[in-house]
Amino acid sequence: MGTEFASARDVVVIIAVLLVLTVGLATALVQAWPPPAAPGAGTEKADRMRILFWTPRLLRDTRLFVVVTAAGGLGAVIHVLRSLYEYVGDRRLRRSWIPMYVIEPVVGAALALVVYCVLRGGLTTSMASSADINPYGMAAVAALVGMFSRQTVDKLRDVFNMLLTPPKDSPGEGLTRPDPDANAPAGSSDPGPDR
């Protein structure tokens, strides 16, 4: 499977899988879309709804999770379909990349769910209810996260490196630590014998 080019059969199968996945995610997104929240509504009750072949009772908050997951997967499918037609059209598609085309929508959906939880948990007040959340905005963010999952992961890595990096030693205090990677060969991921 290494460096050989994808066959016509491989291309047809992956296109069929991605198109079925697109229809399934778009259907789930539309069917799970929460109805407008009633102004001044008290306690929320779960409504029975149909998502593909599943008929659960879901609260509005749970519907938002389904919407975000489907939108993230749909965004990733858009990304892989664009990549697929470019590589197939240029006759550069390698068989080793086919698993990425199937796995990327799952990554996009999961990453969109994580970003949604970060946004809901950190950027809205603790008093915000699901009725205060705009599903259009959340679906748009989720789709963009799915489409640009690599950039999203890179940006989250930058943010968390900045937040979680220990403070640098104050000058003159003599608290400098030796750099353990100073003697490691460039590009090496080997932790070395003394770590």
Disulfide bonds with the S-S distance in Angstrom:
none
